[in-house]
Amino acid sequence: MPRTVVVTGSGSGIGAALTALLRARGDRVVGVDLKGGDIDADLATPEGRADAATAAGDAADGVVDAVVTCAGTSVPGRATVSVNYFGSTAFLTALRPALAAAELPRAVAIGSISGTQPNDPDVVAACLAGDETTALDRADRALAEERGRQLYPSSKAALAHWARTTAVTEEWAGAGIALNVVAPGIVLTPMSAGLFDDPAMRAVMDAAVPMPLNGYSRPEDIARAVLFLASPDNTHITGQVLYVDGGAEATLRGPGTF
């Protein structure tokens, strides 16, 4: 039976690949993006998220079978926190009632292998406290101290922590909503394309994210994993971070991490 799935970041990369797979199997997709989506929205702002969630819920007549938050940015800046973390968590929270109204609701956020790497604890703590103002102030401080590259792993670490904590609550698991994170390694998307043109940067990426199984992934490789977690076939997986990373997490953290 066709399902209604809300996808943020539907215009490019993983979001576009997922949208194509969902539509190919007959599902209805409500795409949210900065421009060119079924719903145009700026997920960097509280107002943009709230308006987008309301519009998505209305488009689905109040019943959403799955929500997947793919929208994000890797460019160091305030948006790294406001979009990657709050753009996912606040949007998912706003659509929780519409998910709870569905028969077999599922939610998936796109994380990253970077979430396992060094981060800014103050940014992570402010995110988890739901204090966006402080989180952005801490992001500004990191940028001023030339630690902007910590913001991406900070946003993704906080996202994984939020999902694992939230997934098992009465509001989510108790309502039958499976909530998970898919954490890619290096993906060949428009967001990362420029990095591959620089041999030195490519060497840095390979050292930071070694992918012994099949190398860099394509957006479709990540989308297929999301497709399962967002489907009725996923009956008991929740609160998990699924690394779709060619073995990077296992290589970097070793056998001592379970």
N, C-alpha and C positions, 0 to 999 in steps of 0.2 A: 504494500500500500504506500503511495507517495507520501513523503513527509515534508514539512515546512521547516527549512533550516535558515537561520540568520547567520551570515558570514561577514565579519568586518575585514577590511583590507581586501575586498573581493576583486579589486581591479588589477592586481598584479601579484607576481610571485606565488607563494603557497595558497593565498586566498583565491587567486584566479584559477589555479590548478584544481583546487577543491571544488570551486563553483562548477567547473566544467564536468568533473566526475559526478557530482550530485545531479546535475541537470541531465547528464547522459543516462542515468538510471531512472529518470522520471521524477525526481524530487523537485520541489519548488524552492528556489533560493531567493531570499531577500538580501541583496548585497548592499553593504554599507561601506562607503569610501569617502575620501576627502572630496573627490570630484568623479563624476561618471558612474556612480553607483545607482542602484534603485533608490537609495537614500543617500544624499550627500550630507556629510556631517564632519565636524572637526572634533575628534575624540580627545584632543588635547585640553578641552575645556569642560567643566562640569555641565554647562548649559548645552554644549554640543552633544555630550553623551546622553543627557536626559532626553533631549529632543529626539535623538536617533532611536533610543530605546522605545520611546512612546510611538514614534512613527512605525518602527518595526512591529511592535505589538499590534498596532492598529491594522497594519498590512496583513497580519496573520489572524485577524479577528480574535485576538486575545489568547490564541493557543499556538505555542511554538514548540516544535518537536526537538529541535536542537539549536544550540548557539555555539559558534566557533569564532574565537577572537584571534584573527591573524594580523590585524593592523599593528604596525610597529615601526620603529626607526632605530638604526644603529649609529646615527650621527650624534656625537657627544653634544648634549644640550639639554635644556629644560624639558623638551618634548620626549627625550629618552625616558624620563620618569613619568610625565603626565600621560603619554600615549601608551607606553609599554606596560606600565603597572595600572594606573588608575583608569586608563582607557579600556582595559580588560576587566578589572575587578568591578568597577562601578557599573559598567555596561552589563556584565553578567548578573550582578545583583539586581539591577533595575528590571531585567527580564525574567528573574526567578519566578514571579507569579505566573507569567505566561508559560514557562516551562512546567511548573507544577500542575497547570491545567491540562497538560498533554498526557497521553496514556503511557508513553515510554520515553520520557525526556532525558536528554543527554547534553552535556556541555564540555567543551574542550578549549583550552587556552594554549596558544603557541608560546612555548618557553624557549630555552636555548641551552646548549652545553656550556655556554658562558656563565650560566647561573652557578656553576661549580667553581668558578675562578675567583680570584681576589676581588673584593668589592668594598664599598663604603658602608660600614655598619650603621652610621648615622642616617644615611639615606634609606637603608633597608628598614631600620626601626621606625622612621617616620612614615614610610609607606604602610607598614603593618599596623601602625596606630591609626591609619586612615586620615592622617594629617597632611593633606596635599601642600598646604602653604609651607609648612616646615620642611617637607621633602624637597620642595623646589628651592627653598633657601639653602638647604644643604647641598643641593645640586649646583647652585650658583657658587658656593664656597669651593666645591671640588673643581669647578671650571677655573676659578680664579687661582687655585693652587696647582693648576695644570695636571689635575687628576681626572680629567673628563672621561678618560677611557674606562674608569671604574663605574661609570653610570649605567652602561648597558648591562654588565653582569649584576649590578645592584638591582636593577629593575627586574631582571629575570629570576634572580634568587628570591626576591620578595614575592614575585608571582607564584613560584613553586611552593613557597612556604604558605602563602594564603590559601592556595588550592588544597594542599594536604590538610590544613587545619579546618577549612570550611567544608570540605567534601563529606566529612563524617558527621556533620551536625544534623539536628532534627529538620532544619529548614531545607537541607539538600538531600542527604541520604534518606532521611525520614520521609521526604516527599517523593522518593523514588528517582531523584535526579542524580545520575552519575556525572561526576566532575573530575576531569583529568587534565594533565598537561602533556603535550608532545614537545620534546626538546630536541631540535635538530642539531647536527654538527654544522659543517660548512655546506651551504646550499647555493647552487648557481641561480641566483635571482637578480633582478635589476638592482636591488639594494646593495649587492656585493660584487656586481660585475666589474666595476672599476678596479677593485683590489687585485684581480687576477692578471691585470695588464702589467703589474709591477713585480718582477722576479723576486726582489728583496722582500716585498710584502707577502708574496706567495710562500716564501720560505718561512717567514714568521708565522703565518697561518698554519702551515703544515706542522710546525713544531708545537704550536699552541693547541691545535686540534688534530692530532694524528688519526687518520681514518683507514685502518688496515683492510676493512672489508669494502671493496668496490669504490673507494675514493669518494670524491665529492658527490653529493646527491643532487637530484633534480627536484623541483617543487612537487612534481607528481609522486615522488617517492615518499615525501612527508605526508602529502594529501591522502595517500592510501591508508596510512596508519590512522590518521584522523578519521577517515571514513568509517573504519571499524569501531573506534571508540565512540563515535557519534551515532552509531546504529543500534537498533534493537538487539542485534547479536551480542552486544556487550551487556551482559546481565549483572556481573558482579565485580567489574573493575572500576574502582573509584579511589580518589586520593593518590593516584600514582603519577610519577613523572616518567614517561616513556622516552628513553633516549633513542632517537632514530639518527644515529651518528657514525655508523660504520665501525663501531667499537671504540670511539674516542674516549668515552667516559670510563670504560673498563680499563683502557690503556693508561689513562692519566691517574685514576684513583686506585687502580690495582685490585688485587683479590681481597684486600682487607676491608673493602667497602661492600656492604651487602644491601 
